[in-house]
Amino acid sequence: MACTEYKDIIILPISENMNAGKTHSFFTWAALMAWVPPLYFDTDIPLPNFSYSNASSPMRYIATHDPIHARQDRASGPSSAREWVRPDFVVKVDDDSFVMLAELEARLRVALHENRPGQLRDNYGDKNHLSVVSSPPGPDWVTPSSSEVQGLPSGASLAEDPLIYWGYLVKRRFMAGELYALSWSLVDWVSRDPTIKGLTRGAEDKQTAKWMRSHPRASEVRWVAERCWIYDHPRSGTVCVIRLQVLLQLD
């Protein structure tokens, strides 16, 4: 019933599993089937022109929670309705995660349009900023000086498809599996690469980090680490609880 009403449940053609390839199957599905409403109005800032910007597909269905502009477009009739486009990001989220969608969209929008060198901005002490990390991150992180930060380009137009691996960085090795995002070109590559198809078993969040390190342009993949409020239950004893415990002690 929920699937019929909200059109937001995906049934993958695999046996249910946690760390035996389900995440890869999801990204493979997304590379083929993920479409989102286009921008229905003009903006002062032109949209970036990525390699997938012209990909489109007829609107297949509409749900009650879809944007009002998409529903109005659908109501105008199939012949005049605009085609949908590829998303800039695909987000993997655990089904028991509570996500502030507006906040997530805003932060991914910033990550998409930032064009910065692969040097860490370690702003974990400032919850309002991103940390852009070289790939793969290691112990030799460097915090740029204030003059270097001021000299970074703002509003620069991206010439190539962004390669972004976004999330909450755990132990400087992988993005926590509760929620992380891959930019579209990474999703498309993950779904097609034969080597990745052989690296689908094991802790899925750690495997995803391995995929990013296996990318032919791994040095250009931007590991964007957010100060996300992503935690497990305080009594779970996992790594995702440690920072919460520290914050509670500070309070």
N, C-alpha and C positions, 0 to 999 in steps of 0.2 A: 504494500500500500504506500509506504513512504517513497519507494523508488518511483512509483507511478506519479505521485503527487509532486515530488520535489526534483526528480531527475538528477539526484546527486549521489546515487549509489552505483558503484562499478562492480560488476561480478566478473572477475578474471577467470579465464578458462584453465585454471590450475587447481590442484589440491591445496587446501588451506595449510599454511605454514608460516613460520615466523622468520627463519633464517635460512631458507632453502630456495631462494630465488623469487619470492613474492615481490620484493621491491623492484627487481629488474623487470619482472613482468608488468608491474605498474607503469614504469617509465616507458617500456616498449608499447604498451597500450596508449599512453599519452602521446607518444611520437606519431601515432597514426590517427588518434581519435580526439585529441584535445583541441577544441576551438572555443573562442570567446567572442563576445559582441565587439564590433568595431567601435571606434570613436565616432559618435553621432553628431558632433559639433566641432567647429574650428577652435583652435587655441592660438594664443599669441606666439607660442614657441612651436615651431614645426616638429613633427614626429621624426625620430631618427629613421634612416632608411637602411634596414638590415636585410640580409639575404632572404629572410623569410617574410619580409613585409608585404609582399604581393601574393603570398599564399592565401587562399580563401576557400570556403566551402559554404554551400547553401545552409541556412538555418534549419536544423533538423527537428528541434523541439524547443519549447519555451517553458520555463517554470515560474511559479508565482513569485519567487524571490529574485528573479532576474531583473536587471535594471529597467526602470520604467520606459526608457527610450527604446530598449530592445522589444518590450511588449507592444509598444505603440507601433514600432516598425513591422512587427509580425501581423498586427491587426490591419495594416494597410494592404495586405494581400501578398501571396507568395511571389507574384511577378515583380513587385516593386520593392520587396524587402531586401535589405543589404546583406551580403554574404558575411559570414563570421571569419575571424582571422586567428592566426596562431598566438598563443600566449607568450609573453616574454620570459616567464618563469613557470616551472612546475614544482609544486611544493609537496613533499612527502610529510604527512602528519599522522601520528598515532590516533586511532579512533577514540581514545579516552583523553585526548588533549583538549584543553579549552583555549581557543585561539581568538585574540582580538583582531578580527579581520582588517579593520580600517588601519590599525597600527601596522600590521604586517604589510599591507599594500603600500603604505607610505614609505616604509623603510626599504622595501624592495625597489620602489621607484627611485629612491636616492641612490641605491647601489647600482641600478641600471645606468644612470646618467653620470655617475662619477667616472672620470677617466684619469686614473692615477698610476704612477709607477708602482712596481711590485715591492713596496717597502712598507713595513709595518707602521701603522699609526696606532700605538697601543693606548687606547683610550678606555680601557676597562674601568678606570676610575671615574669616567665621565659617562653617564648612561645616555647622553644625548648624541654620542658620536659613534661612528663606525671604526673598526680596526681593519685596515686593508693589509692582508698578509701575503708575503711571497709564497709560492707553492714549490715544494711542500714546506710548511713552517718548521722551523728548527730552533735549537737553543741559541742561535746567534741573532736573535731579534734586535733590531735597532730602532730606537725612537728618534725621529727626525727633530732637528732643532726648530724653534718657532719660526725662524726665517725660511726654512725649507717648507714648512706647512703653509706659510703665507704665499710662497711661490708656486704652489700647486695650482694647476689650471682649474677654473670653475666654469661650468656651463659649456665645456668643450664638446664639440660634436664627435661622436664615435665613428671611426672610419670602418671598423670591422665588427662582426657580431661579438657581443660581450661573452666572455667565458667566466661565469660567476658561480662559485660554490658558497652558499650563504647559510649561516646558522650560528649555533652556540658552540664554540670550540671547546672540546674536552681534552685536557692533557696535551694541548698543542698538537693533536694527532688527527682528530676527526670531529665532524659536527654531530652533536647529540641527536639520536634517532627520534626523539619526540617530535622534532620539527626541523627540517632543513629544506633548502631550495636549490634547484639547478636552473641556470638560464637555458633558454630553448636550444641553443646549439649543442650544449652538453647533453641534454636529453636525447636529441636526435642522434648524436654520436654513440651514446651508451646503448641505444636500441639497436644500432647497426654493427658495432665493432665485434668481430668474431672472438677476439681475445677476452673482452669483457663478458661475453656469454659463458666463458669457462671460469669466471670469477664471481659466481653468484651465491655460493654457499658459505655460510659463516655469519657472524654478527653483522647485520645489514648496514649499520651506520659505519662500521669500520671498513666494510667492503666498498662502500661508496667512496670513502677517502682513497682507497687503493685505486679505484677507477680513475679518480682525478689525477693521481700520480702516474697513471699509465697513459694519459692523453698524449698524443703526438706533440702537442704544444703545452705540456705540463707546466713549463716555466711561465706561461702566460695566463694560466688559470688563476683567477683572483679568489683567494680564500677570504671571504668577507665575514669577519667574526663580530657578531653583535653582542652587546650586553643584554641578551634576552633574559627574561624572567622565566626560564625553563627549569623546573625542578620536579623531582619525584616526591612521593610522600615522605615526610620527615623521618619515618621509621623504616624506610626501605633499605637504607644503608648503601645506596649506590653513589657513584661519583657525582651525580646530578643533585645530590642533597648537600654536599660539602659546603658549597658557597652559601646556600641558604642558612646553614647552621652558623657559619661565620657571621653573616649579617645579623642574625638573631642575637648572637653574643655581643655584637657591637651595639645593638640597640639596648 
